[in-house]
Amino acid sequence: MINRILIFLLTLVSPFYILEAQTIRFEGKEFSLSHVKASVVQLNGEEVLRVVRDMDSFPFEKGVDEPTFVKLTDLDLENGSVGVKVLSRLLPNAPAFSRGFIGLAYRINDDNSAYESIYIRPTNGRAEDQIRRNHSIQYYAYPEYKFDRLRKEFPEQFETYADMGLDEWITMRIEFDGKSAKLFLNGQEQPAFLVKKMLGSSKTGSIGLWVEVGTEGFFKELKINP
């Protein structure tokens, strides 16, 4: 009888703990976690959101350009503008191909099976190799059009160069409307990157703060304008 009572009580309370483990609040907003670990931390005296890919439950073998983000809850946005400040570092165990991958996902559908994304590779921005510099900014559409397919089928169309580096705050603002998107960096009037025809299947959805393998990502000052 006692065991049955204990099982019943655990059944009642366990969903609460599962929910708490899979959500986080930051800047007055609630986010759900998708294949990442997240925490609110102090960085240089200010409160920021730290996000890393969960390599324990979602190892590299599962692929890259994946839904590895914290996702804003209760948002369904078709067109608009999203801005955030990002800072990335390489984790101590980051593989050699790590580039400080960090960025935004948008139009994320309910089950995270489709979305658009623009992210940056800060280590490439000041690399001595020009080809690497040309790969500083990247667009992709999950799940069909990841960076490797885009680079092969649409060379130079969905990535470009911009000056940037690790361990520095970079302001990203994405404006998306219909099939087109623009990325503005660090308050510049002109876009650093243009996507004339996005390839994703999701028409509306939420916003995600995205990282990839080897990145210790920090975010702050998320702003959304429908």
N, C-alpha and C positions, 0 to 999 in steps of 0.2 A: 504493500500500500504506500509506504514512504517513497519507494522508488518511483511509483506512478505519479505521485504528487510532485516530486522533483522534476520529472520529465515534463509534466504539464507546465510548471513554472518556467522552465527553460524555454519551452515552446512560445510562451507569452513574451518573454523579454529578449530572446535572441534576435528577432527581426530589428529591434531597436538598436542593438549593438552593431548589427550588420549595416544598418543605414548609416550610423555614425561613422563607421569605418570607411564607408564608400562616399562620403560627402565631406566638404570642407567649406567654411565661410571665410570670405576675405573682402574687405572694402564694402561691407554691407550686402554682399552678393553670395549666393549659395552655388557651389559647383559639385558636380558628380565626377568621380574619378574613373577614367578609362585606361587601364593598363599602365598606370603611373602611381608613384608615391608623391604625396604633396604635404606641405606643412607651412605654417606661417612663421617666419623667422625674422631676426634682426640682421640687417645688412647695412653697415656704415651708419648705424644710428637710426635707421628707419625700418618700419615694418613692411615686408615684402612677402610674396608667395613663392616658395621654392618648389620646383617640380622636376622629377627625374623619371625616366622610364623604369617600370618595374621589371627588372631583368630576372627576378626570381620566378614570377608567374608568367612572364611574357618575354622569353629570351630572344636573342638576335635571330635564332634559327626560324622564328615565325615571320621574319621579313622586316623590311624598313618601309618608310612612308606609310605607317600604320596609324590607327586611331589611338595614339598615345598622347592624351591630353586631359586636362580638367575642363569639363563642359558646363557652361552656365545653365542652370535649371530654369524651367518655366519661360523659355524664350523661343519664339518662332518668327524668324526674320527672313523676308524675301530679298529686299534691297536695303542698302543703308551704308553707314560708315562706322568702322570699328577701329579704335586706336588703343595702343598700349605701349608701355615702356618695357623693354626686354634687356636682359643682361645674361650672357652665357659664359660658362667656364667649362673646361674639360675635367671630367672626373679622373681621379688617380688611376683607375683601371680602364680608362677609355681606350678602345682599339685604335690602331694606327690610322684608320680611315675616318675617324671622328673629325667633325668640322665645327662643333659647337652648334649643331642644328637647333633652331628655335624659331617659333613663329606663331601664326594664327590659323585656325581652321574655322570655316563658316558654312552656313547652310547644312549643318550636321543634322541628319534625320534622327528619328526617335531612337532607333536601335544602333546608331553609330555605324551603320553599314554603307553610308554614302555621305560625302561632303566634299567641299573644295578647300584648298589650302595654299597659302603662300608663306614660305619660310626663308630664313637666311642661313648662310654658312659663314660666320664671322672670321674664321681662320683664313678663308679664301680672299677676303677683301684686300689684304696687303701682302699676299703671297708673291714670291719672286717669279712664279710661273704664271704667264699670262692666261693660259687655258684655265687654270684654277681660279684666277680672278674672274673670268667670264662666267663662272658657276657660283657667284656669290649669292644670288637670289634665285629661288626656285618656286614654280607653281606646280601643283599636281591635283588630280581629281581622283578620289578614292571611290571604288577599288580598282577601276580599270586602267587609269592613266597615271602610273607612278613615274618617278624621275627617269628611270632607265628606259622605259618604253618611249617617253616623250623625247628624250635625248636621241634615241635611235630613229624615230619616225618623224620628228619635227625638230631637227637640229637648230639650236640658237633661238627658237621661237618662244620657249617657255622658261628661260633662265637668262640672267644677265649679270653685269658687274655693278657694284657700288662700293664705295669706301666704307669700311667697318672693321671692327676688331673685337677680340675677346675681352671680357672683364670691363666693358664699358656700356653705359646705358644707351640704347638705341631706341628711338621712337618710331614705331611702325603704325601706319594708318592705312587701312584698306577701304576703298570705296568700291562697292559692287552694285551693279544695276543691270538687270537682264542677263545677258551672256558676257558682259565685259567687266573687268576689274582693273583697278589702279592701285599701286603701292606707293605711298609717300614716306620718305625717311627723314627723320630729324627736323620736321617742320618746314621742309622745302616746299616752295610753291609748285614746282613741276614734279610730276611723278617720276620715280626712279625706275618704274617697271610698268608695262602695259600688257594686259591680257585681253586681246580683242574678242576671243571666242573661248569661253570656258567649256570644259568637256564633261563636267559632272552631271549626274542624273537627278540630284536633289534640287528642288526648286525653292524650298524654304527650310529653315531650321535654326539651330542654335549656334553659339560661338564657343570655340575651344582655345585654350592656351596650350600650345603644342611643343613637345620636345622629342628628340630621338636619341639613338644610342650614343652613349659617351658624354651626354650633355648634363650639366648641372644648370638648370634654367631658373631665372628669377624674373618675376613680373610685378608691375605696379601700375596704378592709374589707368585702369581699364575704362574706356568711354565708348558708349554705343549710341549712335544716332540713327533711328529708322529713316 
